[in-house]
Amino acid sequence: MIPRRTGTVPGGRRTGRAAPPAGFDRRLIAPMVLGSVLNPVNSSMIAVALVPIGVAFGAPPATTVWLVTALYLATAVGQPVAGRLVDMYGPRRLYLAGTALVGVAGLLGALAPSLGALIGARVLLGFGTSAAFPASMQLTRREAERTGRDRPAGVLTALAVANQTVAVVGPALGGLLIGAAGWRAVFTVNLPLSAACLVLGALRLPRERSTAGPRRPVDLPGMALFAVLLVSLMLFLMEPRPAHWYLPLLCAVAAWAFAARELRTTEPFVDLRVLGGRAPLLATYVRQLLGYTTSYAFMYGYTQWLEQGRGLSASTAGLVLLPLSASALTVSVLTGRREAVRAKLLAGAAVQIAACLALLLVGARSPVPVLLAAGAVMGVPQGLIGLANQNALYRQADPARIASAAGLLRTFMYLGALGASAAAAAFFPHRADTAGLHGLALFMLAGSVLLLVSVLPDRSLRTLTPRKA
């Protein structure tokens, strides 16, 4: 319920009418945005640090890649866990705890004496960076209820654009830091970022109201089973070999135990009864998986092909991808204030299909302008699909579980990233040649068609409207 506030007229006389509630508290935007970019900045900067770290510890690429994998695994598990805790205990506590953990992980990484310790620091970073996005979604929902203005598109767009921008500039920032102070600076940068989040969060995030009721139990067994389920699945997706037959079996057993646990407990980590009755929300998770599988497959596969199949240098290949980032940011900014979930998903899927078809036409002799155009076209769905799914989830999720629902959305994104990585490895077994790129393009095309097919008959997308507070 929205509290009524007495209005006044000139002269100070009370009117007895309810004054219009204030708009979104803009003081929250800075800690929300800064906290939410901790994950993409750490995901992207490490790309340029893998080689110097490998040289420092005498480790091959097959080993240093765990610096990337560890963050993905920890974040995929940590996002829904942190989200559930945000729903139970409020955004402020989890935001402050998570951003503090980022600072600790940054310090441990900067002082790490071995590669194993460095991987451990990346795991802590993954967990620490998992709290801010679910907390931001919870804060957005609370502000909508407080003001009675349930139109958060501008705030959600700010979060999306900030994440996309940081993901783009991350490698360049990492390169500058490494050039100035060595690879350990990639971890040290988390210290001032963590401090800024802690100060802004302590000063601006609302304190939780104390309640006299009994403390709600935390479903630790459910969280543990979910972690086993997800980690075994992701490890198999990373290296789908016959020798790893036990991983799908472990995943299936954990999934059965997790479902049995969640259906029986009174305070489940993931309320499968409610989630099972929310087909539109489940469809949004599937669309997130499909959209980001194609997006990451293009990012991983096209970049490798530019260097090995087309013969470009690493720096030139990076420049060729700039139009992709530019078009994604431009589309997000231009369309962000209008939710238009169904229209964005349809347009994004259609353009994604066109981009996949275009990849079937490129080859080792394709001119650079054609390569630039392919990236620019693929950037359009990147700017539409993720933002559309974020807005859809905000409308479809149970308001009492908005943070945990947002965490699961991020988990499906990381599953897409790992699926894309596995696909790139399958189509490029020895080197990234043109035949492999065309095979990967067909794989991406199939996913894009499935995305389009999932949107067309979904009537629920037509009725997504702001909730009444």
Order of alpha helices (4+ residues) and beta strands (2+ residues): beta-beta-alpha-alpha-alpha-alpha-alpha-alpha-alpha-alpha-alpha-alpha-alpha-alpha-alpha-alpha-alpha-alpha-alpha-alpha-alpha-alpha-alpha
